[in-house]
Structures are given as structure tokens and as C-alpha cells.
Amino acid sequence: MAGLAVAGSASAETVGSDAVGVVESPADPAAESVAAPAADPAAQTASAAPVETAPVETAPVETVADQVQTLGEAVHTLGSAGDTMFVLIGAILVMAMHSGFAFLEVGTVRYKNQVNALSKILADLSLSAPMYFFIGYTVAYGGHFFDSAQSLAEKSGYEMVKFFFLMTFAAAIPAIISGGIAERARFYPQLLASALIVSLIYPLFEGVVWNGNYGLQDWLEAAFGAPFHDFAGSIVVHAVGGWLALAAVLILGARRGRYQGDRMLLFEPSSIPFMALGAWILTVGWFGFNVMSAQSLDGISGLVAVNSLMAMAGGALAALIMGRADAGFLHNGPLAGLVAICAGSDVVHPIGALVIGAVAGVLFVGLYLIAQKNWKVDDVLGVWPMHGICGVWGGIACGIMGQELLGGLGGVSLLSQLVGSVLGAGYALVMGLALYGLLNRFIELRLSPEDEYSGADLSVHHIAASGVSGDRNFE
């Protein structure tokens, strides 16, 4: 037993000088309490004093809030950087497509015009960059780039790469026109036309469709339930480029010797491998053209990629059959399908995309032959049927195949697509006739008969593709 129980008294005493623990006897009801050892007054005073402990450091509420804010800023910065990289990759891919335009033209023209084809595309692209930077982008979207570099670098420079991306679209217009007027247009007058197109004519329509300028989109939505939908530019880029090219081709006329009475003479392509290389570069780059038109990681869609693939395949197969295995038609067929799918690549079903591409392939081959043979429209690369007609078909097809009834995502109006497509083609044709008509009146657009016979390589650039120079004295 650990202690001694004391019973028989109402009080408990302390035994000896040692503190003995006393427990209450359960057998004795009178034992109500157990006396504790006598407390030392000094000890009581010491126990009453507060005990000092080391302060516990706790994170203030402000610090937690700061951490949350910092995390949010990091996520926002990461998102901006991701969007910037996404659009930059798209801009690089579309810029690479210009080499495709160059080689497609190099392979299609005659040997004496190969250097001119390469030079035109690079010169047009180089001129388009400053013209769109200083004028075109402002016409389409407002604002300007005259702020400080620090301001332009905000959000990881997203606005800069967005300009870069859209500039490569604008520069595609002169590249399209170049293929139609090849082998007989003077070099510098065409550069002047390119400058006016990239800085004014193209951005005016671009802003109407993609920035809602002048209220057309609001009117179409109010009238037909949906605005005009052109996700990646079947109308804004390709149809505008194709119909501008038609105007230029009509004003310049056919190449000398192309037609003799009712008979069309065959001007054979200089290099099928170069033509095929150009078509392949364009085809691969087109996935940047279409997919990156989302312009942010949030908007990226695998549907756009697969629809582009299916339209490409449909165009190639249709052109293969319609063109009877002709290599030129076969390699241009995928491009026709890709032109057509641009508008609705984000809303149609992949089966619908296959149909859109196949129809585009048929249209390209059929109208190229009719225009060349029956109408004597000497469009060297067939850019009017390729971009002009297939672009319009793509704009209209978006309003058909994009309907939920046909497996699409909906949100499009066939009437709005008809109005927007016809308006884009009509605008480009009128502006093209006005521009090239005025330039041809005051500045001769066409090479002289002697220069055209010699070829643009020697008459303009004074060197042939083989490296043999012309007769010009540079001293």
C-alpha cells in the first residue's frame, strides 16, 4: 500500500515530516477529505507567479495572402508565356509556308522565271512586315506599336507575337497573287501593289470579320442569328487573295504565246520535284495556320487538327481522280482542301471536313481546266480556283457542315456564311480591279515583249537559275 489511511476523525493529520499521501477510505463515509501537506508560503508565492515561455512564431495573415497572390501571379505569368510560345510557334510555321509558296511557284513556272519566283516571295514578305507593323495592324485592330519596349514586352510580349502571326497571314495575300501573274509582271510595280494591299485593302476586310469593325458582324448576328464565322481565313485570307489575283490576271492578260486562236499551248512546269516540295511545305505549315488561329492555349482544339488532316486527304484524293493522276493536280489537291476547311475547321465533324476537302479538290481541277482552256484566263498556278473558289466554298460549307444536324457544333448560320463569303469575294474583285487598273494606267505593270521572251530572271535579276549572268554592265 502506497500510503497510510487515517480514519475515525473529521480531520486528517500529517504524520512526521514526510508528506504521506492519504487516500479516502471507501469504508468510512465520514472521511470526506484528505489533508494535503502544509504548503510553504514562499512556495505559494512562487507558484502564483506567471510562467514565462518562449514566444511561438506564427505566420501573419498578410504573409499567407502575399503567398497566394504570388502564386496567382506565377500562374498568370506561366499562362501568358505559354500563350506567347503557342502563337510564336504558329507564326514560325506560317512564315515557313512562304518558302512553300516560293518553291510551288518555282516548280510551276518555266525555267527562265525561277529566280524571279524566289525573289518575289522573299521581297513581298520583307515588305509586308513593316507595312503591316506601321499601318495594316492599326487599320484592322486599332492601337499601335509606338509605346516603349517595356510596354511591348508585357505579358511575355504576347501582343508582339500576335502581330507576327497575323502579319504572316497578311503576307500570304501577295504570295497568292504572285502565282497568278507569274512570268509577265514587272517586279517593282508589283511590290508597290503588295504594299497597298497589306497596309490597306486586306486589313480593312480583316478588321470587319475578325475585329467586328463597322458593325457588319453585329448586323449579321441580329439578322440571321449568328455572325459570319471564318476561324482561320477561308474568306479573309484565301478568297480575298484569290479574287485580287483574278483582277490582276485579267488586267495583265495571258502570257505571250499561251494561246493561238482557240488552241492553248502547253507551257510545261520547270521542276515537278520543286513544285512537290513547295506543296509539302505548305501542307505541313497549314496545321500551324489552322490550329494556332486559336491564339491561346485555352482555345487549342484537336478537332481543328484532325479536320485539317481529313480535308487535306479529301482534296488530294479528289484531285487524284479528277486529274487522272496528274502530278500537278495531285500535289495541289491537298492545298485546295486545306483552303476550304479554314473557315469551319473548329465547328465541323471530321467526316464533314473530308467532304469539304473532296468538293474543293473537284472544284480546283474542274475550274482550273475551264478557266485555262475555255475562258483563256492564264492563271499560272491556278490561284483563283485554288484560293478564290475553294475559299468561297469553304466559307459557305462552314454554314452547312457546321450545323448540329450534320454533326457539327452549331452556332453558325448558312445565310450569314453566304453573305460574308460573297461580300469578301466581291470586295476583293472590285478593289483588285481598281488597284491594278490604276497602277497599269500610270505605271506599266507588264514586262516588255523582249523581257518576257528572255524571262524575268535575266531581264529583272540579271542572272539565270543556273548562275549564268545577263548582259548588264555593273561598272
C-alpha positions as a Python dict, from the first residue, in 0.01 Angstrom:
ca = {
    (1, 'M'): (0, 0, 0),
    (2, 'A'): (146, 335, -110),
    (3, 'G'): (10, 539, 187),
    (4, 'L'): (-148, 513, 532),
    (5, 'A'): (-522, 566, 564),
    (6, 'V'): (-629, 751, 878),
    (7, 'A'): (-990, 716, 979),
    (8, 'G'): (-1215, 793, 1279),
    (9, 'S'): (-1173, 1171, 1275),
    (10, 'A'): (-1322, 1454, 1068),
    (11, 'S'): (-975, 1590, 1005),
    (12, 'A'): (-661, 1432, 874),
    (13, 'E'): (-321, 1491, 1028),
    (14, 'T'): (19, 1496, 880),
    (15, 'V'): (237, 1211, 1003),
    (16, 'G'): (605, 1300, 1058),
    (17, 'S'): (791, 1546, 843),
    (18, 'D'): (749, 1343, 523),
    (19, 'A'): (447, 1415, 307),
    (20, 'V'): (247, 1096, 309),
    (21, 'G'): (-25, 1053, 52),
    (22, 'V'): (-359, 982, 224),
    (23, 'V'): (-643, 825, 36),
    (24, 'E'): (-1002, 833, 138),
    (25, 'S'): (-1129, 515, 292),
    (26, 'P'): (-1420, 394, 95),
    (27, 'A'): (-1544, 207, 400),
    (28, 'D'): (-1581, 522, 616),
    (29, 'P'): (-1840, 774, 491),
    (30, 'A'): (-1714, 1033, 739),
    (31, 'A'): (-1381, 1060, 571),
    (32, 'E'): (-1476, 1330, 321),
    (33, 'S'): (-1137, 1476, 259),
    (34, 'V'): (-772, 1405, 274),
    (35, 'A'): (-538, 1665, 412),
    (36, 'A'): (-254, 1780, 195),
    (37, 'P'): (88, 1862, 338),
    (38, 'A'): (127, 2212, 474),
    (39, 'A'): (225, 2448, 196),
    (40, 'D'): (523, 2677, 224),
    (41, 'P'): (413, 3044, 185),
    (42, 'A'): (716, 3115, -29),
    (43, 'A'): (629, 2823, -250),
    (44, 'Q'): (272, 2954, -284),
    (45, 'T'): (406, 3292, -394),
    (46, 'A'): (636, 3129, -648),
    (47, 'S'): (356, 2915, -789),
    (48, 'A'): (133, 3218, -826),
    (49, 'A'): (383, 3398, -1049),
    (50, 'P'): (319, 3359, -1423),
    (51, 'V'): (538, 3113, -1609),
    (52, 'E'): (744, 3274, -1884),
    (53, 'T'): (752, 3072, -2211),
    (54, 'A'): (930, 3136, -2541),
    (55, 'P'): (704, 3314, -2787),
    (56, 'V'): (560, 3095, -3065),
    (57, 'E'): (622, 3245, -3409),
    (58, 'T'): (311, 3230, -3631),
    (59, 'A'): (288, 3348, -3989),
    (60, 'P'): (85, 3665, -4005),
    (61, 'V'): (-228, 3666, -4222),
    (62, 'E'): (-67, 3917, -4460),
    (63, 'T'): (215, 3674, -4540),
    (64, 'V'): (-28, 3397, -4639),
    (65, 'A'): (-219, 3639, -4856),
    (66, 'D'): (105, 3751, -5017),
    (67, 'Q'): (195, 3391, -5090),
    (68, 'V'): (-143, 3331, -5254),
    (69, 'Q'): (-101, 3648, -5460),
    (70, 'T'): (249, 3544, -5565),
    (71, 'L'): (123, 3203, -5669),
    (72, 'G'): (-154, 3364, -5871),
    (73, 'E'): (91, 3593, -6043),
    (74, 'A'): (315, 3297, -6122),
    (75, 'V'): (24, 3107, -6277),
    (76, 'H'): (-75, 3415, -6478),
    (77, 'T'): (281, 3462, -6598),
    (78, 'L'): (305, 3097, -6693),
    (79, 'G'): (-22, 3127, -6885),
    (80, 'S'): (98, 3438, -7069),
    (81, 'A'): (429, 3273, -7150),
    (82, 'G'): (251, 2961, -7273),
    (83, 'D'): (19, 3162, -7497),
    (84, 'T'): (314, 3359, -7630),
    (85, 'M'): (507, 3043, -7715),
    (86, 'F'): (197, 2885, -7871),
    (87, 'V'): (134, 3178, -8104),
    (88, 'L'): (505, 3216, -8179),
    (89, 'I'): (524, 2855, -8299),
    (90, 'G'): (224, 2925, -8520),
    (91, 'A'): (387, 3237, -8662),
    (92, 'I'): (706, 3044, -8741),
    (93, 'L'): (509, 2768, -8915),
    (94, 'V'): (311, 3012, -9126),
    (95, 'M'): (626, 3207, -9209),
    (96, 'A'): (780, 2881, -9326),
    (97, 'M'): (481, 2839, -9556),
    (98, 'H'): (617, 3128, -9761),
    (99, 'S'): (906, 2908, -9865),
    (100, 'G'): (636, 2668, -9979),
    (101, 'F'): (474, 2941, -10188),
    (102, 'A'): (817, 3011, -10337),
    (103, 'F'): (900, 2654, -10434),
    (104, 'L'): (549, 2583, -10559),
    (105, 'E'): (589, 2876, -10799),
    (106, 'V'): (949, 2787, -10885),
    (107, 'G'): (846, 2438, -10990),
    (108, 'T'): (541, 2552, -11187),
    (109, 'V'): (689, 2836, -11394),
    (110, 'R'): (925, 2786, -11684),
    (111, 'Y'): (1296, 2761, -11616),
    (112, 'K'): (1370, 3120, -11722),
    (113, 'N'): (1150, 3259, -11443),
    (114, 'Q'): (1264, 3056, -11142),
    (115, 'V'): (1488, 3322, -10987),
    (116, 'N'): (1209, 3577, -11022),
    (117, 'A'): (967, 3347, -10839),
    (118, 'L'): (1203, 3306, -10546),
    (119, 'S'): (1282, 3677, -10533),
    (120, 'K'): (920, 3792, -10541),
    (121, 'I'): (812, 3586, -10242),
    (122, 'L'): (1100, 3699, -10021),
    (123, 'A'): (1064, 4063, -10126),
    (124, 'D'): (688, 4056, -10064),
    (125, 'L'): (732, 3905, -9719),
    (126, 'S'): (1004, 4152, -9626),
    (127, 'L'): (792, 4446, -9739),
    (128, 'S'): (479, 4315, -9569),
    (129, 'A'): (637, 4313, -9223),
    (130, 'P'): (692, 4691, -9188),
    (131, 'M'): (377, 4783, -9384),
    (132, 'Y'): (159, 4573, -9155),
    (133, 'F'): (351, 4688, -8846),
    (134, 'F'): (312, 5060, -8912),
    (135, 'I'): (-27, 5066, -9089),
    (136, 'G'): (-207, 4738, -9151),
    (137, 'Y'): (-241, 4612, -8794),
    (138, 'T'): (-372, 4951, -8680),
    (139, 'V'): (-629, 4957, -8961),
    (140, 'A'): (-756, 4612, -8863),
    (141, 'Y'): (-737, 4618, -8483),
    (142, 'G'): (-661, 4974, -8372),
    (143, 'G'): (-377, 5069, -8142),
    (144, 'H'): (-16, 5099, -8242),
    (145, 'F'): (334, 4983, -8153),
    (146, 'F'): (490, 5319, -8070),
    (147, 'D'): (497, 5253, -7695),
    (148, 'S'): (817, 5182, -7505),
    (149, 'A'): (986, 4846, -7536),
    (150, 'Q'): (899, 4781, -7171),
    (151, 'S'): (530, 4820, -7251),
    (152, 'L'): (555, 4599, -7558),
    (153, 'A'): (724, 4326, -7353),
    (154, 'E'): (433, 4297, -7108),
    (155, 'K'): (257, 3961, -7081),
    (156, 'S'): (571, 3795, -7218),
    (157, 'G'): (539, 4002, -7534),
    (158, 'Y'): (214, 3835, -7635),
    (159, 'E'): (94, 4131, -7843),
    (160, 'M'): (422, 4119, -8034),
    (161, 'V'): (388, 3756, -8139),
    (162, 'K'): (20, 3809, -8217),
    (163, 'F'): (125, 4080, -8461),
    (164, 'F'): (391, 3844, -8601),
    (165, 'F'): (133, 3570, -8651),
    (166, 'L'): (-122, 3796, -8819),
    (167, 'M'): (147, 3956, -9035),
    (168, 'T'): (231, 3618, -9186),
    (169, 'F'): (-137, 3589, -9284),
    (170, 'A'): (-130, 3933, -9445),
    (171, 'A'): (188, 3850, -9635),
    (172, 'A'): (16, 3544, -9782),
    (173, 'I'): (-200, 3771, -9999),
    (174, 'P'): (89, 3896, -10219),
    (175, 'A'): (228, 3541, -10228),
    (176, 'I'): (-104, 3414, -10364),
    (177, 'I'): (-122, 3690, -10626),
    (178, 'S'): (237, 3624, -10731),
    (179, 'G'): (148, 3277, -10852),
    (180, 'G'): (-133, 3404, -11072),
    (181, 'I'): (62, 3678, -11252),
    (182, 'A'): (390, 3489, -11281),
    (183, 'E'): (622, 3524, -11581),
    (184, 'R'): (497, 3860, -11712),
    (185, 'A'): (461, 4112, -11426),
    (186, 'R'): (721, 4379, -11359),
    (187, 'F'): (897, 4342, -11027),
    (188, 'Y'): (875, 4683, -10859),
    (189, 'P'): (520, 4779, -10964),
    (190, 'Q'): (400, 4451, -10813),
    (191, 'L'): (587, 4535, -10491),
    (192, 'L'): (400, 4866, -10481),
    (193, 'A'): (71, 4682, -10523),
    (194, 'S'): (171, 4444, -10241),
    (195, 'A'): (241, 4736, -10009),
    (196, 'L'): (-103, 4886, -10070),
    (197, 'I'): (-275, 4550, -10028),
    (198, 'V'): (-104, 4461, -9700),
    (199, 'S'): (-137, 4805, -9545),
    (200, 'L'): (-493, 4896, -9652),
    (201, 'I'): (-700, 4665, -9871),
    (202, 'Y'): (-656, 4343, -9676),
    (203, 'P'): (-667, 4493, -9321),
    (204, 'L'): (-995, 4673, -9394),
    (205, 'F'): (-1175, 4345, -9454),
    (206, 'E'): (-974, 4162, -9189),
    (207, 'G'): (-1093, 4409, -8927),
    (208, 'V'): (-1455, 4377, -9038),
    (209, 'V'): (-1456, 3999, -8985),
    (210, 'W'): (-1206, 3937, -8706),
    (211, 'N'): (-1242, 4256, -8504),
    (212, 'G'): (-1607, 4345, -8559),
    (213, 'N'): (-1529, 4677, -8729),
    (214, 'Y'): (-1808, 4878, -8893),
    (215, 'G'): (-2086, 4669, -8739),
    (216, 'L'): (-2125, 4406, -9011),
    (217, 'Q'): (-2088, 4115, -8771),
    (218, 'D'): (-2343, 4266, -8530),
    (219, 'W'): (-2587, 4313, -8817),
    (220, 'L'): (-2546, 3956, -8940),
    (221, 'E'): (-2598, 3820, -8590),
    (222, 'A'): (-2911, 4029, -8541),
    (223, 'A'): (-3049, 3937, -8883),
    (224, 'F'): (-2958, 3568, -8908),
    (225, 'G'): (-2883, 3455, -8553),
    (226, 'A'): (-2504, 3421, -8584),
    (227, 'P'): (-2214, 3630, -8711),
    (228, 'F'): (-2003, 3533, -9010),
    (229, 'H'): (-1767, 3254, -8899),
    (230, 'D'): (-1420, 3230, -9052),
    (231, 'F'): (-1193, 3062, -8799),
    (232, 'A'): (-868, 3057, -8998),
    (233, 'G'): (-931, 3260, -9311),
    (234, 'S'): (-1102, 3074, -9596),
    (235, 'I'): (-1253, 3410, -9691),
    (236, 'V'): (-1044, 3668, -9505),
    (237, 'V'): (-713, 3538, -9643),
    (238, 'H'): (-767, 3294, -9927),
    (239, 'A'): (-1076, 3422, -10105),
    (240, 'V'): (-954, 3780, -10077),
    (241, 'G'): (-615, 3678, -10217),
    (242, 'G'): (-767, 3466, -10495),
    (243, 'W'): (-1010, 3730, -10618),
    (244, 'L'): (-748, 4005, -10603),
    (245, 'A'): (-530, 3776, -10814),
    (246, 'L'): (-808, 3724, -11068),
    (247, 'A'): (-832, 4100, -11116),
    (248, 'A'): (-456, 4124, -11169),
    (249, 'V'): (-455, 3832, -11415),
    (250, 'L'): (-737, 3984, -11618),
    (251, 'I'): (-568, 4324, -11640),
    (252, 'L'): (-225, 4183, -11728),
    (253, 'G'): (-359, 3936, -11982),
    (254, 'A'): (-221, 3599, -12082),
    (255, 'R'): (146, 3518, -12130),
    (256, 'R'): (263, 3574, -12484),
    (257, 'G'): (233, 3261, -12691),
    (258, 'R'): (-1, 3086, -12447),
    (259, 'Y'): (-295, 3091, -12689),
    (260, 'Q'): (-304, 3065, -13066),
    (261, 'G'): (-659, 3117, -13177),
    (262, 'D'): (-874, 2867, -12992),
    (263, 'R'): (-577, 2645, -12913),
    (264, 'M'): (-389, 2658, -12582),
    (265, 'L'): (-19, 2581, -12596),
    (266, 'L'): (135, 2378, -12317),
    (267, 'F'): (387, 2561, -12101),
    (268, 'E'): (542, 2277, -11906),
    (269, 'P'): (647, 2321, -11541),
    (270, 'S'): (1021, 2354, -11494),
    (271, 'S'): (1051, 2118, -11197),
    (272, 'I'): (795, 1874, -11060),
    (273, 'P'): (1020, 1799, -10757),
    (274, 'F'): (1035, 2170, -10662),
    (275, 'M'): (661, 2201, -10709),
    (276, 'A'): (603, 1896, -10489),
    (277, 'L'): (843, 2032, -10227),
    (278, 'G'): (650, 2358, -10215),
    (279, 'A'): (320, 2174, -10179),
    (280, 'W'): (456, 1964, -9893),
    (281, 'I'): (593, 2266, -9706),
    (282, 'L'): (258, 2442, -9739),
    (283, 'T'): (68, 2133, -9628),
    (284, 'V'): (272, 2086, -9310),
    (285, 'G'): (274, 2456, -9226),
    (286, 'W'): (-101, 2471, -9269),
    (287, 'F'): (-153, 2294, -8939),
    (288, 'G'): (7, 2595, -8773),
    (289, 'F'): (-210, 2819, -8988),
    (290, 'N'): (-529, 2650, -8869),
    (291, 'V'): (-461, 2515, -8520),
    (292, 'M'): (-274, 2822, -8396),
    (293, 'S'): (-556, 3050, -8512),
    (294, 'A'): (-698, 2985, -8164),
    (295, 'Q'): (-424, 3229, -8049),
    (296, 'S'): (-416, 3085, -7696),
    (297, 'L'): (-360, 2753, -7521),
    (298, 'D'): (-712, 2769, -7380),
    (299, 'G'): (-856, 2771, -7728),
    (300, 'I'): (-647, 2492, -7878),
    (301, 'S'): (-854, 2210, -8026),
    (302, 'G'): (-753, 1872, -8158),
    (303, 'L'): (-1070, 1887, -8368),
    (304, 'V'): (-911, 2159, -8581),
    (305, 'A'): (-604, 1944, -8642),
    (306, 'V'): (-797, 1633, -8742),
    (307, 'N'): (-1040, 1831, -8958),
    (308, 'S'): (-744, 1985, -9139),
    (309, 'L'): (-598, 1638, -9194),
    (310, 'M'): (-925, 1499, -9329),
    (311, 'A'): (-983, 1795, -9561),
    (312, 'M'): (-628, 1763, -9691),
    (313, 'A'): (-684, 1394, -9765),
    (314, 'G'): (-1019, 1459, -9930),
    (315, 'G'): (-870, 1726, -10155),
    (316, 'A'): (-577, 1506, -10256),
    (317, 'L'): (-792, 1203, -10338),
    (318, 'A'): (-1046, 1404, -10536),
    (319, 'A'): (-773, 1579, -10735),
    (320, 'L'): (-601, 1246, -10797),
    (321, 'I'): (-919, 1106, -10954),
    (322, 'M'): (-1033, 1422, -11133),
    (323, 'G'): (-685, 1495, -11263),
    (324, 'R'): (-620, 1138, -11376),
    (325, 'A'): (-307, 1104, -11165),
    (326, 'D'): (-155, 1428, -11299),
    (327, 'A'): (126, 1522, -11059),
    (328, 'G'): (40, 1892, -11064),
    (329, 'F'): (-322, 1836, -10970),
    (330, 'L'): (-233, 1571, -10713),
    (331, 'H'): (4, 1799, -10523),
    (332, 'N'): (-231, 2096, -10538),
    (333, 'G'): (-532, 1892, -10425),
    (334, 'P'): (-435, 1891, -10056),
    (335, 'L'): (-394, 2269, -10068),
    (336, 'A'): (-743, 2309, -10213),
    (337, 'G'): (-887, 2103, -9928),
    (338, 'L'): (-694, 2299, -9668),
    (339, 'V'): (-809, 2632, -9812),
    (340, 'A'): (-1169, 2519, -9786),
    (341, 'I'): (-1151, 2386, -9429),
    (342, 'C'): (-1002, 2701, -9277),
    (343, 'A'): (-1338, 2866, -9209),
    (344, 'G'): (-1512, 2580, -9032),
    (345, 'S'): (-1223, 2372, -8901),
    (346, 'D'): (-1330, 2439, -8542),
    (347, 'V'): (-1700, 2353, -8582),
    (348, 'V'): (-1746, 2072, -8836),
    (349, 'H'): (-1724, 1696, -8786),
    (350, 'P'): (-1420, 1518, -8937),
    (351, 'I'): (-1647, 1340, -9185),
    (352, 'G'): (-1782, 1679, -9287),
    (353, 'A'): (-1424, 1801, -9326),
    (354, 'L'): (-1349, 1509, -9559),
    (355, 'V'): (-1648, 1605, -9774),
    (356, 'I'): (-1547, 1973, -9776),
    (357, 'G'): (-1195, 1882, -9888),
    (358, 'A'): (-1315, 1644, -10157),
    (359, 'V'): (-1551, 1901, -10307),
    (360, 'A'): (-1269, 2154, -10303),
    (361, 'G'): (-1043, 1913, -10494),
    (362, 'V'): (-1309, 1867, -10762),
    (363, 'L'): (-1369, 2242, -10787),
    (364, 'F'): (-1000, 2318, -10822),
    (365, 'V'): (-930, 2073, -11103),
    (366, 'G'): (-1252, 2143, -11289),
    (367, 'L'): (-1236, 2523, -11278),
    (368, 'Y'): (-864, 2534, -11350),
    (369, 'L'): (-922, 2349, -11676),
    (370, 'I'): (-1229, 2553, -11769),
    (371, 'A'): (-1061, 2886, -11692),
    (372, 'Q'): (-745, 2798, -11883),
    (373, 'K'): (-897, 2630, -12187),
    (374, 'N'): (-1243, 2779, -12229),
    (375, 'W'): (-1212, 3128, -12080),
    (376, 'K'): (-843, 3180, -12164),
    (377, 'V'): (-766, 3309, -11816),
    (378, 'D'): (-392, 3248, -11791),
    (379, 'D'): (-367, 3198, -11415),
    (380, 'V'): (-29, 3027, -11397),
    (381, 'L'): (-64, 2847, -11061),
    (382, 'G'): (-442, 2836, -11064),
    (383, 'V'): (-468, 3065, -10763),
    (384, 'W'): (-819, 3183, -10850),
    (385, 'P'): (-977, 2835, -10844),
    (386, 'M'): (-748, 2730, -10558),
    (387, 'H'): (-791, 3024, -10323),
    (388, 'G'): (-1076, 3225, -10471),
    (389, 'I'): (-1328, 2950, -10547),
    (390, 'C'): (-1226, 2695, -10283),
    (391, 'G'): (-1213, 2975, -10027),
    (392, 'V'): (-1570, 3080, -10104),
    (393, 'W'): (-1678, 2715, -10095),
    (394, 'G'): (-1516, 2680, -9753),
    (395, 'G'): (-1699, 2983, -9616),
    (396, 'I'): (-2035, 2852, -9737),
    (397, 'A'): (-1958, 2491, -9637),
    (398, 'C'): (-1899, 2606, -9280),
    (399, 'G'): (-2263, 2712, -9266),
    (400, 'I'): (-2372, 2371, -9394),
    (401, 'M'): (-2145, 2117, -9228),
    (402, 'G'): (-2122, 2318, -8908),
    (403, 'Q'): (-2488, 2259, -8827),
    (404, 'E'): (-2563, 2023, -8539),
    (405, 'L'): (-2790, 1822, -8770),
    (406, 'L'): (-2483, 1722, -8971),
    (407, 'G'): (-2265, 1650, -8670),
    (408, 'G'): (-2119, 1998, -8630),
    (409, 'L'): (-2101, 2208, -8316),
    (410, 'G'): (-2363, 2457, -8433),
    (411, 'G'): (-2355, 2828, -8367),
    (412, 'V'): (-2329, 2913, -8737),
    (413, 'S'): (-2581, 3049, -8986),
    (414, 'L'): (-2586, 2948, -9353),
    (415, 'L'): (-2724, 3287, -9453),
    (416, 'S'): (-2450, 3470, -9264),
    (417, 'Q'): (-2192, 3247, -9432),
    (418, 'L'): (-2339, 3318, -9774),
    (419, 'V'): (-2341, 3693, -9717),
    (420, 'G'): (-1990, 3702, -9571),
    (421, 'S'): (-1842, 3480, -9844),
    (422, 'V'): (-1995, 3669, -10135),
    (423, 'L'): (-1910, 4002, -9976),
    (424, 'G'): (-1545, 3902, -9928),
    (425, 'A'): (-1507, 3782, -10288),
    (426, 'G'): (-1687, 4085, -10430),
    (427, 'Y'): (-1485, 4329, -10220),
    (428, 'A'): (-1157, 4175, -10331),
    (429, 'L'): (-1251, 4169, -10700),
    (430, 'V'): (-1362, 4534, -10700),
    (431, 'M'): (-1058, 4652, -10507),
    (432, 'G'): (-828, 4444, -10728),
    (433, 'L'): (-972, 4587, -11049),
    (434, 'A'): (-938, 4938, -10909),
    (435, 'L'): (-583, 4891, -10778),
    (436, 'Y'): (-431, 4711, -11074),
    (437, 'G'): (-629, 4918, -11322),
    (438, 'L'): (-491, 5243, -11180),
    (439, 'L'): (-138, 5109, -11150),
    (440, 'N'): (-147, 4979, -11505),
    (441, 'R'): (-266, 5315, -11628),
    (442, 'F'): (7, 5519, -11463),
    (443, 'I'): (281, 5259, -11416),
    (444, 'E'): (330, 4984, -11671),
    (445, 'L'): (267, 4655, -11491),
    (446, 'R'): (375, 4417, -11761),
    (447, 'L'): (719, 4324, -11889),
    (448, 'S'): (806, 4428, -12242),
    (449, 'P'): (777, 4158, -12509),
    (450, 'E'): (1156, 4131, -12524),
    (451, 'D'): (1195, 4097, -12146),
    (452, 'E'): (912, 3845, -12126),
    (453, 'Y'): (1070, 3641, -12404),
    (454, 'S'): (1409, 3647, -12230),
    (455, 'G'): (1249, 3561, -11899),
    (456, 'A'): (1222, 3760, -11578),
    (457, 'D'): (1538, 3601, -11440),
    (458, 'L'): (1765, 3774, -11690),
    (459, 'S'): (1554, 4082, -11762),
    (460, 'V'): (1487, 4170, -11396),
    (461, 'H'): (1754, 3997, -11185),
    (462, 'H'): (2027, 3959, -11450),
    (463, 'I'): (2104, 3602, -11360),
    (464, 'A'): (1962, 3265, -11454),
    (465, 'A'): (1882, 2983, -11216),
    (466, 'S'): (2195, 2809, -11340),
    (467, 'G'): (2406, 3105, -11227),
    (468, 'V'): (2472, 3242, -11576),
    (469, 'S'): (2451, 3621, -11567),
    (470, 'G'): (2293, 3852, -11817),
    (471, 'D'): (2450, 4119, -12030),
    (472, 'R'): (2408, 4410, -11791),
    (473, 'N'): (2724, 4611, -11721),
    (474, 'F'): (2750, 4684, -11347),
    (475, 'E'): (3056, 4908, -11376),
}
